[in-house]
């Protein structure tokens, strides 16, 4: 996409890029990215403003887009599938991506998601593969330089550069337009109505996954308020989809679809054929995500003329290419079982669940027959939750889920004795207190980290929840590396297998993948 500047400016900018790009490295890009306002700091700022700042978010994003040479109508070229929700939006995007790649392998598909597990490059994918370091550097500095060279702002309140997430979203738009993708799948960051992904005027189809309470400072403390925010992605003359929701949420979504003049509003229901299909992603809750993904992909492909049939009706029996895509879907760090590559008797169970609903699903997955309950294994829970979430509530949901599943499967293991050890640690990567460069969380409460306040509160909540749990087996440690070393020490002192469930935060899961040397096996996509 050419710059919308005078010819002399184009020539100057082009020469500058050629001269400097070869001397700029991936680490340089990451350092500059980390210098931007973090997601944590943005949430804190929104909290301080009483949520008013979010109302300017789209205006600012449109302004940033213009400063790098695009208009919002240019984004219609991306043929967008837009997905939001509280639980399962990333998995749904992964299913959609896999279905479309399986059905139309000639298409070039861009996928934008967040957060990343190990490398920030994961957030921007082409045909399922994270962009290379070279492409990341190229697109990063093209956006960075354009913002610096064109600093004219319509609103004085707009910061010179966007915060971390918005910059990557802006970079994804630029990358996808430059690479001329045929299809773009956009996962909302937070909410929907005011999210930076919600500036595409005319997506092809929109979908809302399961709703629950999360980011309540920004989105509101009730389901109806959260549904209002999520329903903000619905668009005029664009099909709107959702899954079965609590009545108060569903009514708001239906109302929002009418308000936005969506062409249709559909609540997807279980597809019997899926119940016997081995999905690429584990966990019963993935059936609902796969169902929504099928409808989104089917509607999209029919709108594009790649599949014949009624655009409002999913044809059954399912297209073989659709089923092949569902079986082939991969989405690391979500209900994922990873054998330790260095120790055949150690297994890591990874799930970045971080809401009440998703932790309940995590418990359902872990306690399913033949998975997490092996009588001969020592079981360890590694847990953390990020600032602003109720650790006691999340731990309670997880424990309640364990108890329900144990009763359902009539296991002889009491829920209170499911784990032999529990470890609470912050999302600090290494034992020296540093972060892997791509994990830096600028703006974290340093006093909280220094005192391990959140982790101590989690440990106390665990003691209250299970008073009989041996205190010597409750570990509060200052880093993910300390947690991994604790597990490996347990394994070295016994001959029995060690199964470790890691959950509560995707940042925790991503850091552990790096520290425990699981990158190759966990991220093999």
C-alpha positions as CSV (number, residue, x, y, z in Angstrom):
1,X,0.0,0.0,0.0
2,X,1.6,3.3,-1.1
3,X,2.0,6.1,1.4
4,X,-0.4,9.0,1.0
5,X,2.3,11.6,1.1
6,X,4.0,13.9,-1.4
7,X,6.4,12.1,-3.8
8,X,9.5,13.7,-2.3
9,X,8.5,12.4,1.2
10,X,8.0,8.9,-0.3
11,X,11.6,9.0,-1.7
12,X,13.1,10.2,1.6
13,X,11.2,7.6,3.6
14,X,12.2,4.8,1.3
15,X,15.9,5.6,1.4
16,X,15.8,5.9,5.2
17,X,14.2,2.4,5.5
18,X,16.8,0.8,3.2
19,X,19.7,2.4,4.9
20,X,18.6,1.5,8.5
21,X,16.6,-1.7,8.2
22,X,19.7,-4.0,7.8
23,X,21.2,-2.6,11.0
24,X,18.0,-3.2,13.1
25,X,17.5,-6.5,14.8
26,X,14.7,-8.5,16.2
27,X,15.9,-7.6,19.7
28,X,15.8,-3.9,18.8
29,X,12.2,-4.3,17.7
30,X,11.3,-6.1,20.9
31,X,13.0,-3.5,23.1
32,X,11.1,-0.7,21.4
33,X,7.8,-2.6,21.6
34,X,8.4,-3.1,25.4
35,X,9.0,0.6,25.7
36,X,5.3,1.2,24.9
37,X,2.6,1.4,27.5
38,X,1.9,-2.2,28.6
39,X,-1.5,-3.8,28.7
40,X,-1.3,-3.8,32.5
41,X,-0.6,-0.1,32.6
42,X,-3.4,0.6,30.0
43,X,-5.9,-1.3,32.2
44,X,-4.7,0.6,35.3
45,X,-5.1,3.9,33.4
46,X,-8.6,2.9,32.3
47,X,-9.4,2.0,35.9
48,X,-8.3,5.4,37.1
49,X,-10.4,7.1,34.5
50,X,-13.5,5.1,35.5
51,X,-13.4,3.4,32.1
52,X,-13.8,6.7,30.2
53,X,-10.5,6.2,28.3
54,X,-11.8,3.2,26.4
55,X,-14.4,5.4,24.6
56,X,-11.6,7.1,22.7
57,X,-9.8,3.9,21.8
58,X,-11.3,3.5,18.4
59,X,-10.8,7.1,17.4
60,X,-7.1,6.9,18.4
61,X,-6.7,3.6,16.4
62,X,-8.2,5.2,13.3
63,X,-5.9,8.1,13.7
64,X,-2.8,5.8,14.0
65,X,-4.0,3.9,10.9
66,X,-4.1,7.2,9.0
67,X,-0.7,8.2,10.1
68,X,0.9,5.1,8.6
69,X,-0.9,5.6,5.3
70,X,-4.2,3.7,5.4
71,X,-7.9,4.4,5.8
72,X,-10.4,2.2,7.6
73,X,-12.0,1.3,4.2
74,X,-8.6,-0.2,3.2
75,X,-9.2,-2.8,5.9
76,X,-12.2,-4.2,4.0
77,X,-9.7,-5.7,1.6
78,X,-8.7,-8.1,4.3
79,X,-12.0,-10.0,4.2
80,X,-12.2,-10.2,8.0
81,X,-13.7,-12.8,10.3
82,X,-14.1,-11.1,13.7
83,X,-14.3,-13.0,16.9
84,X,-14.7,-12.0,20.5
85,X,-15.9,-13.5,23.8
86,X,-14.7,-14.3,27.3
87,X,-13.8,-18.0,26.9
88,X,-12.6,-19.8,23.9
89,X,-12.1,-16.9,21.4
90,X,-8.5,-17.9,20.6
91,X,-9.4,-21.6,20.2
92,X,-12.3,-20.6,17.9
93,X,-10.0,-18.5,15.8
94,X,-7.6,-21.4,15.5
95,X,-10.5,-23.8,14.5
96,X,-11.7,-21.2,11.8
97,X,-8.1,-20.8,10.5
98,X,-7.6,-24.6,10.2
99,X,-11.0,-25.2,8.6
100,X,-10.4,-22.5,5.9
101,X,-6.9,-23.7,5.2
102,X,-8.1,-27.2,4.8
103,X,-11.0,-26.2,2.5
104,X,-9.2,-23.6,0.4
105,X,-5.4,-24.3,0.5
106,X,-4.9,-21.7,-2.2
107,X,-5.9,-18.9,0.1
108,X,-3.3,-16.8,2.0
109,X,-4.7,-16.5,5.6
110,X,-3.7,-13.9,8.2
111,X,-4.4,-14.6,11.8
112,X,-4.1,-12.0,14.6
113,X,-4.4,-13.2,18.2
114,X,-3.2,-12.5,21.7
115,X,-1.4,-13.0,24.0
116,X,1.7,-14.9,22.8
117,X,3.1,-17.9,24.6
118,X,6.8,-17.8,23.8
119,X,7.4,-15.3,21.0
120,X,5.6,-12.1,20.1
121,X,5.7,-13.3,16.5
122,X,3.0,-15.8,17.3
123,X,0.4,-13.0,17.4
124,X,0.7,-12.4,13.6
125,X,0.5,-15.6,11.5
126,X,0.4,-16.4,7.8
127,X,-1.2,-19.7,7.0
128,X,-0.9,-20.9,10.6
129,X,2.9,-20.0,10.9
130,X,4.2,-17.1,13.0
131,X,5.9,-14.5,10.8
132,X,9.7,-14.7,10.7
133,X,12.0,-12.5,12.7
134,X,13.0,-10.8,9.5
135,X,9.4,-10.0,8.6
136,X,8.7,-8.9,12.1
137,X,11.6,-6.5,12.0
138,X,10.5,-5.2,8.6
139,X,6.9,-4.6,9.4
140,X,7.6,-3.3,13.0
141,X,10.0,-0.6,11.9
142,X,7.9,0.4,8.8
143,X,5.1,1.2,11.2
144,X,7.4,2.7,13.9
145,X,9.1,5.0,11.4
146,X,5.9,6.2,9.8
147,X,4.5,7.1,13.2
148,X,7.6,9.1,14.0
149,X,7.7,10.8,10.6
150,X,4.0,11.7,10.6
151,X,3.2,13.0,14.1
152,X,0.2,15.2,13.2
153,X,-2.6,14.3,15.5
154,X,-6.3,15.3,15.3
155,X,-6.8,14.8,19.0
156,X,-4.3,16.3,21.5
157,X,-5.1,13.5,23.9
158,X,-3.8,10.8,21.5
159,X,-0.4,9.5,22.6
160,X,2.4,9.8,20.0
161,X,2.4,6.0,19.7
162,X,-0.2,3.3,20.6
163,X,0.2,1.0,23.6
164,X,1.6,-2.5,23.2
165,X,-1.4,-4.3,22.0
166,X,-2.6,-1.6,19.7
167,X,0.8,-1.3,18.1
168,X,0.8,-5.0,17.3
169,X,-2.7,-4.7,15.9
170,X,-1.6,-1.8,13.7
171,X,1.4,-3.8,12.6
172,X,-0.9,-6.8,11.8
173,X,-3.1,-4.6,9.6
174,X,0.0,-3.3,7.8
175,X,1.5,-6.8,7.4
176,X,-1.7,-8.3,6.1
177,X,-2.3,-5.5,3.6
178,X,1.3,-5.6,2.4
179,X,1.3,-9.4,2.0
180,X,-2.1,-9.2,0.3
181,X,-3.8,-11.9,2.4
182,X,-7.1,-13.3,1.1
183,X,-8.6,-13.9,4.5
184,X,-8.0,-12.3,7.9
185,X,-9.1,-13.7,11.3
186,X,-9.1,-11.1,14.0
187,X,-9.4,-12.0,17.7
188,X,-10.5,-9.1,19.9
189,X,-8.1,-8.0,22.6
190,X,-10.5,-6.9,25.4
191,X,-14.3,-6.4,25.0
192,X,-15.4,-5.5,21.5
193,X,-17.1,-2.2,21.1
194,X,-14.0,-0.1,21.9
195,X,-11.4,-2.6,20.9
196,X,-8.7,-1.6,18.4
197,X,-9.7,-4.5,16.2
198,X,-13.2,-3.1,15.9
199,X,-12.4,-0.5,13.2
200,X,-13.0,-2.7,10.2
201,X,-16.1,-1.3,8.6
202,X,-17.4,-4.4,6.9
203,X,-16.2,-7.8,8.1
204,X,-17.6,-10.9,6.3
205,X,-18.9,-12.5,9.5
206,X,-18.7,-11.9,13.3
207,X,-18.9,-14.3,16.2
208,X,-19.1,-14.1,20.1
209,X,-17.9,-17.1,22.1
210,X,-19.0,-18.0,25.6
211,X,-19.3,-15.0,28.0
212,X,-18.3,-14.7,31.6
213,X,-17.0,-12.2,34.1
214,X,-13.5,-10.9,33.2
215,X,-11.9,-7.4,32.8
216,X,-14.8,-6.1,34.9
217,X,-13.1,-2.7,35.5
218,X,-13.2,-2.0,31.8
219,X,-16.2,-4.0,30.6
220,X,-18.6,-3.8,33.6
221,X,-19.3,-6.1,36.5
222,X,-22.4,-7.9,35.1
223,X,-23.0,-10.2,32.2
224,X,-25.4,-7.9,30.5
225,X,-22.8,-5.1,30.5
226,X,-20.1,-7.4,29.2
227,X,-22.5,-8.7,26.5
228,X,-23.1,-5.1,25.4
229,X,-19.4,-4.6,24.9
230,X,-18.9,-7.9,23.1
231,X,-21.9,-7.3,20.9
232,X,-20.2,-4.2,19.7
233,X,-18.4,-6.2,17.0
234,X,-21.7,-6.9,15.1
235,X,-22.0,-4.8,11.9
236,X,-24.6,-3.6,9.5
237,X,-25.5,-6.2,6.9
238,X,-23.1,-8.7,8.3
239,X,-24.2,-12.1,9.8
240,X,-23.8,-12.2,13.6
241,X,-23.3,-15.5,15.5
242,X,-23.0,-16.6,19.1
243,X,-23.2,-19.7,21.3
244,X,-25.8,-20.5,23.9
245,X,-25.4,-17.8,26.7
246,X,-27.1,-17.1,30.0
247,X,-30.5,-15.4,29.3
248,X,-29.4,-11.9,30.3
249,X,-26.4,-12.0,28.1
250,X,-28.2,-13.6,25.1
251,X,-30.9,-10.9,25.2
252,X,-28.4,-8.1,25.1
253,X,-26.5,-9.8,22.2
254,X,-29.7,-10.2,20.3
255,X,-30.6,-6.5,21.0
256,X,-27.1,-5.4,19.9
257,X,-27.4,-7.3,16.6
258,X,-30.7,-5.5,15.9
259,X,-29.2,-2.2,16.9
260,X,-26.2,-2.7,14.6
261,X,-28.5,-3.9,11.9
262,X,-26.7,-7.2,11.4
263,X,-28.1,-9.2,8.4
264,X,-29.0,-12.1,10.7
265,X,-28.5,-13.3,14.3
266,X,-27.8,-17.0,14.9
267,X,-27.3,-18.9,18.2
268,X,-25.4,-22.1,17.2
269,X,-26.4,-25.4,18.7
270,X,-24.6,-28.7,19.1
271,X,-23.9,-30.7,16.0
272,X,-24.3,-34.5,16.7
273,X,-21.7,-35.3,14.1
274,X,-19.0,-33.5,16.1
275,X,-19.5,-35.6,19.3
276,X,-17.6,-38.5,17.6
277,X,-15.0,-36.4,15.8
278,X,-11.6,-36.3,17.4
279,X,-10.9,-32.6,17.6
280,X,-7.4,-31.3,17.4
281,X,-8.0,-29.4,20.7
282,X,-8.7,-31.4,23.9
283,X,-11.5,-30.7,26.3
284,X,-15.3,-31.1,26.1
285,X,-15.7,-27.3,26.0
286,X,-14.0,-27.3,22.6
287,X,-17.1,-28.8,21.1
288,X,-18.8,-25.5,21.5
289,X,-15.9,-23.5,20.1
290,X,-15.7,-25.9,17.1
291,X,-19.4,-25.6,16.5
292,X,-19.2,-21.8,16.3
293,X,-16.0,-22.0,14.2
294,X,-17.8,-24.2,11.7
295,X,-20.6,-21.7,11.3
296,X,-18.2,-18.8,10.9
297,X,-16.0,-20.6,8.4
298,X,-19.0,-22.0,6.5
299,X,-20.7,-18.6,6.2
300,X,-17.4,-17.0,5.2
301,X,-16.6,-19.6,2.5
302,X,-20.1,-19.4,1.1
303,X,-19.9,-15.6,1.0
304,X,-16.6,-15.8,-0.9
305,X,-18.1,-18.4,-3.4
306,X,-15.7,-21.2,-2.3
307,X,-18.5,-23.4,-1.0
308,X,-22.0,-23.7,-2.5
309,X,-25.3,-23.6,-0.4
310,X,-27.5,-21.4,1.8
311,X,-25.3,-18.9,3.6
312,X,-27.5,-19.1,6.7
313,X,-27.6,-22.9,6.9
314,X,-24.7,-25.2,7.8
315,X,-24.9,-28.1,5.4
316,X,-24.9,-31.6,7.0
317,X,-23.4,-34.1,6.9
318,X,-20.3,-32.0,7.3
319,X,-17.9,-31.3,4.4
320,X,-14.9,-33.7,4.7
321,X,-12.5,-30.7,4.4
322,X,-14.3,-29.1,7.4
323,X,-13.8,-32.2,9.5
324,X,-10.2,-32.5,8.4
325,X,-9.6,-28.9,9.5
326,X,-11.1,-29.6,12.9
327,X,-9.0,-32.7,13.4
328,X,-5.8,-30.8,12.4
329,X,-6.4,-27.7,14.6
330,X,-3.5,-26.9,17.0
331,X,-3.5,-24.2,19.6
332,X,-0.6,-24.6,22.1
333,X,-1.1,-23.9,25.8
334,X,-4.8,-24.7,25.9
335,X,-5.6,-28.1,27.5
336,X,-2.3,-29.4,26.1
337,X,-0.5,-32.5,27.4
338,X,3.3,-32.2,26.8
339,X,5.7,-35.0,27.9
340,X,8.9,-33.6,29.3
341,X,11.6,-34.1,26.5
342,X,14.3,-34.6,29.1
343,X,12.5,-37.0,31.5
344,X,10.1,-39.7,30.3
345,X,8.5,-39.8,33.7
346,X,7.5,-36.1,33.8
347,X,4.4,-34.8,32.1
348,X,3.3,-31.1,31.9
349,X,-0.4,-30.4,31.5
350,X,-0.7,-26.8,30.2
351,X,-3.8,-24.7,30.1
352,X,-3.8,-20.9,30.1
353,X,-7.3,-20.7,31.7
354,X,-7.8,-17.5,33.6
355,X,-11.5,-17.1,34.2
356,X,-14.0,-18.9,36.4
357,X,-15.6,-20.6,33.4
358,X,-12.3,-21.6,31.7
359,X,-10.8,-22.9,34.9
360,X,-13.9,-25.1,35.4
361,X,-13.3,-26.4,31.9
362,X,-9.6,-26.9,32.8
363,X,-10.7,-29.1,35.8
364,X,-13.0,-31.1,33.6
365,X,-10.2,-31.8,31.1
366,X,-7.6,-32.6,33.7
367,X,-9.8,-35.0,35.7
368,X,-11.1,-36.8,32.6
369,X,-10.5,-40.6,32.5
370,X,-7.0,-41.6,31.7
371,X,-5.5,-38.1,31.9
372,X,-4.7,-36.4,35.2
373,X,-5.6,-39.1,37.7
374,X,-3.0,-41.8,37.7
375,X,-2.6,-43.6,41.1
376,X,1.1,-44.0,40.7
377,X,1.9,-40.4,39.9
378,X,2.8,-37.4,42.1
379,X,0.6,-34.5,41.1
380,X,1.7,-30.9,41.3
381,X,-0.4,-27.7,40.7
382,X,1.5,-24.6,39.5
383,X,-0.8,-21.6,39.6
384,X,-0.8,-17.8,39.2
385,X,-3.3,-15.1,38.4
386,X,-2.6,-11.7,37.0
387,X,-3.3,-8.5,38.8
388,X,-6.9,-7.4,39.0
389,X,-8.4,-10.9,39.1
390,X,-9.6,-12.6,42.3
391,X,-7.2,-15.4,43.1
392,X,-9.4,-16.9,45.8
393,X,-12.4,-17.0,43.4
394,X,-10.4,-18.6,40.6
395,X,-8.8,-21.2,42.9
396,X,-12.3,-21.9,44.3
397,X,-13.7,-22.5,40.8
398,X,-10.8,-24.8,39.9
399,X,-11.2,-26.8,43.1
400,X,-15.0,-27.0,42.7
401,X,-14.4,-28.3,39.1
402,X,-12.1,-31.0,40.4
403,X,-14.6,-32.1,43.0
404,X,-17.5,-32.2,40.5
405,X,-15.4,-34.3,38.0
406,X,-14.1,-36.7,40.7
407,X,-17.7,-37.3,41.8
408,X,-18.9,-37.7,38.2
409,X,-16.2,-40.3,37.4
410,X,-16.5,-42.0,40.8
411,X,-12.8,-41.7,41.4
412,X,-11.3,-43.0,44.6
413,X,-9.1,-39.9,44.9
414,X,-10.7,-37.2,47.1
415,X,-10.6,-33.7,45.5
416,X,-8.7,-32.4,48.6
417,X,-5.9,-35.0,47.9
418,X,-5.8,-34.6,44.2
419,X,-2.4,-32.7,44.4
420,X,0.6,-33.7,46.4
421,X,2.2,-30.3,46.1
422,X,1.0,-26.8,45.0
423,X,3.3,-24.0,43.8
424,X,2.4,-20.4,43.5
425,X,4.7,-18.1,41.5
426,X,4.6,-14.8,39.6
427,X,5.0,-14.6,35.9
428,X,8.7,-13.6,36.3
429,X,10.6,-15.9,33.9
430,X,14.0,-16.5,35.5
431,X,15.3,-17.1,39.0
432,X,17.5,-13.9,38.8
433,X,14.3,-11.8,38.6
434,X,14.5,-11.1,34.9
435,X,12.0,-11.7,32.1
436,X,12.6,-13.3,28.7
437,X,12.6,-10.2,26.5
438,X,9.3,-11.0,24.8
439,X,7.6,-11.6,28.2
440,X,8.5,-8.2,29.8
441,X,5.5,-6.8,31.6
442,X,6.4,-3.2,32.1
443,X,4.1,-1.7,34.7
444,X,3.7,-4.6,37.0
445,X,3.5,-3.7,40.6
446,X,7.1,-4.0,41.7
447,X,6.2,-3.9,45.4
448,X,3.7,-6.7,44.9
449,X,6.4,-8.7,43.1
450,X,9.1,-8.1,45.7
451,X,6.8,-9.2,48.5
452,X,5.1,-12.0,46.4
453,X,1.8,-10.5,47.7
454,X,-0.4,-12.1,45.1
455,X,1.2,-15.5,45.5
456,X,1.0,-15.3,49.3
457,X,-2.6,-14.5,49.1
458,X,-3.1,-17.5,46.8
459,X,-1.3,-19.8,49.3
460,X,-3.5,-18.5,52.1
461,X,-6.6,-19.0,50.0
462,X,-5.5,-22.6,49.4
463,X,-5.0,-23.2,53.1
464,X,-8.5,-21.9,53.9
465,X,-10.0,-24.0,51.1
466,X,-8.2,-27.2,52.1
467,X,-7.3,-26.9,55.8
468,X,-5.9,-30.4,55.9
469,X,-3.4,-29.8,53.1
470,X,0.2,-30.1,54.5
471,X,1.7,-26.6,54.8
472,X,5.1,-27.9,53.9
473,X,3.8,-28.9,50.5
474,X,2.5,-25.4,49.7
475,X,5.3,-23.5,47.9
476,X,5.5,-19.8,47.3
477,X,8.4,-19.1,44.9
478,X,9.6,-15.9,43.2
479,X,9.8,-17.1,39.6
480,X,8.7,-19.6,37.0
481,X,12.3,-21.1,37.0
482,X,12.0,-21.7,40.7
483,X,8.7,-23.5,40.1
484,X,10.2,-25.7,37.4
485,X,13.2,-26.5,39.6
486,X,10.9,-27.5,42.5
487,X,9.1,-30.0,40.2
488,X,12.4,-31.4,38.9
489,X,13.7,-31.7,42.5
490,X,10.6,-33.7,43.4
491,X,11.2,-35.9,40.4
492,X,14.9,-36.4,41.3
493,X,14.0,-37.6,44.8
494,X,11.6,-40.4,43.8
495,X,11.1,-43.0,41.1
496,X,7.4,-42.3,40.5
497,X,6.2,-40.1,37.6
498,X,5.4,-36.5,38.2
499,X,2.4,-34.8,36.5
500,X,2.3,-31.0,36.8
501,X,-0.8,-29.0,35.9
502,X,0.1,-25.4,35.0
503,X,-2.8,-23.0,34.8
504,X,-4.3,-19.6,35.8
505,X,-2.4,-17.5,33.3
506,X,-1.3,-17.8,29.7
507,X,1.8,-15.8,30.6
508,X,2.7,-18.4,33.2
509,X,2.2,-21.2,30.7
510,X,4.3,-19.4,28.1
511,X,7.1,-18.7,30.5
512,X,7.1,-22.3,31.7
513,X,7.3,-23.6,28.1
514,X,10.5,-21.6,27.7
515,X,12.1,-22.5,31.1
516,X,11.2,-26.2,31.1
517,X,12.6,-26.6,27.6
518,X,9.2,-27.5,26.1
519,X,9.3,-25.0,23.2
520,X,9.9,-27.6,20.4
521,X,7.4,-30.1,21.6
522,X,4.7,-27.7,22.8
523,X,4.8,-25.3,19.9
524,X,5.2,-27.8,17.1
525,X,2.5,-26.4,14.8
